[in-house]
Amino acid sequence: MSAHIIVGAEVASEIRTALKEEVGQLKEQGIHPGLAVILIGDDPASHSYVKGKEKACHEIGIYSEVIRRDASITQEELLGMIEEYNQNPNIHGILVQLPLPKHISEKAVIDAISPEKDVDGFTPVNVGNMLIGNDCYLPCTPHGIIELIKRSGQPIEGKHAVVIGRSNIVGKPVAMLLLQENATVTVAHSRTKDLASITRQADILVVAVGRAEMIGAEHVKIGAVVIDVGVNRNEAGKLVGDVHFDSVKEVASYLTPVPRGVGPMTITMLMKNTVDAAKKAACVAQEK
């Protein structure tokens, strides 16, 4: 067998087309979604990610402000900037691109963002609401993963899902979202013994470990749905995921590629959260 390839770029394009139409309708009502992205320092990967977000905003019709500051900025200055955007009615979403310089507390920065404008879904309020199943802004990569599985037509309910990785950005939240979709969820990580014996039980395998091509065919149950979140360079300098694509595609039923897999969905879910934030802000304003 050879896996059906879930091309996230194509799914993302479909969602962005719908969002563009929705934004056009909102503008006719006087609602113009706005996103502020704050970029600190000169990390090349961060600059690349931010350019992708700028491009997506332009494509969909979202108003975008990108604020670039030198790595020497103080934490107090950054927190003050965030508070200004918290109070700015033209900005519905605030994103601070990570990682931050070592002298700035990531926790303090995330905590400073208003939960109503936390379109990354990282603040404790949104994480807590996600945990108990309340309405909230879901973290973008986990949300994108769930969308990819659903739009592939593969059921989640009743399936055994194994998540490799326990980061706050991907591993933990995607495990929780899978649980809310009524999967039985196992989380594996760097301390897990005999990893392959766990992963071979998975009907759905989500891999987010940050190690190039770590997961091979020997780790995968025949017919499993495999979602590869990793973005790495192998020894030849080629962009690859955490999954050895060529071997795993021969045993999986569905598989995401790298690139053009999960990555495009992350930015698309950010756009969706920003549009949703604008709609919620408009509803609140009408109620006052």
Sequence and secondary structure as in RCSB ss.txt:
>XXXX:A:sequence
MSAHIIVGAEVASEIRTALKEEVGQLKEQGIHPGLAVILIGDDPASHSYVKGKEKACHEIGIYSEVIRRDASITQ
EELLGMIEEYNQNPNIHGILVQLPLPKHISEKAVIDAISPEKDVDGFTPVNVGNMLIGNDCYLPCTPHGIIELIK
RSGQPIEGKHAVVIGRSNIVGKPVAMLLLQENATVTVAHSRTKDLASITRQADILVVAVGRAEMIGAEHVKIGAV
VIDVGVNRNEAGKLVGDVHFDSVKEVASYLTPVPRGVGPMTITMLMKNTVDAAKKAACVAQEK
>XXXX:A:secstr
   EE  HHHHHHHHHHHHHHHHHHHHHTT   EEEEEEES  HHHHHHHHHHHHHHHHHT EEEEEEE TT  H
HHHHHHHHHHHT TT  EEEE S   TTS HHHHHHHS GGG TT  SHHHHHHHHHT S    HHHHHHHHHHH
HTT   TT EEEEE   TTTHHHHHHHHHHTT EEEEE TT SSHHHHHTT SEEEE    TT B GGGS TT E
EEE   EE TTS EE SB HHHHTTT SEE  SSSSSHHHHHHHHHHHHHHHHHHHHHHHHH 
